Amino acid sequence: MPIRVIIARDYDQASEIAATYAVEEIRNILAGHWTGILGLATGNSPVGFYQHLARAAREGRIDSSRLSSYNLDEYIGLPGRTARERSQNPKSYESFMFRELFGLLDKKFREVHFPGAPLIEQAKMEEELRAHPQDWTETGKSCGRAVLIRPDAASSYLSWIRESVLEAYAKKIERAGGIDLQVVGVGGRGHVGFHESGIPFEKSHVLLVRLDDDTVGNAVADGNFSSREEAPRYAVTMGAELIYRARRVLLLAMGSRKSKAVALSLAENPTDDVPISYGRIYADRGGELLYVIDREAAADVLQRLDEIRSRGVVIEDLCA
């Protein structure tokens, strides 16, 4: 299917347009099935979208009690003595979702799911990685790397991470029947979730990732952490290959920092240097992909408009 791009005048209009699309898709999903499965993202881009989505649920336009969700990613290493304390830390993505969406609903989602990153004790993980270098490899071209734990790892703790955190989350999504509508944002270098720039697409289901310095810096710049020292350095994330198995993908990009990556993903061939470019593969295989971006995020797209349209991308510029 062709990739569709809607260029809105600003953040507020983009948020409303994205929510209108999501509400319509959710209604269609629930018309044919008892429950709908959403994949959800965090970050600044979807906040306005979630406000509109919650309002639609409160007004009865969608039945949120028939929805289940799977979040894209979660940090490892947040403060807390227990997994529960770490998952409830104000900086966790689980806390974000309850602040920005779940807590705004009159009817709770049927189920909500998050990667098991808070179960991992970062100090113990790092100790095991140092003690058992033969048990794992890294893959990626930049500072952000996927840590691949071998199936025959000697370390029982690393094996537990692989089987009970990474593989278990992928299997949980598979048992649920897959994701009907996946909401994603865009990192400054085109990463999706925490699938960092340069991490290969192949077999990127659920990954243990050492975060890129650029990702850490942006988390601080966005006000999520007060300093680089405070910001986590590891995360668990769905990879691009799993993200783009959803039946529909809604990509939100807001702000000038996203402009180059958005244009590259639409104008050029897929490359793991720009993980969201996997969307071209997804669309070529019949997936439904909609970009909703604001004017600032569209700056480079507008400079390459003819080139992008020549690739079959359908662009609707609401500011034209």
Order of alpha helices (4+ residues) and beta strands (2+ residues): beta-alpha-beta-alpha-beta-beta-alpha-alpha-beta-alpha-beta-beta-alpha-alpha-beta-beta-alpha-beta-alpha-beta-alpha-alpha-beta-alpha-alpha-beta
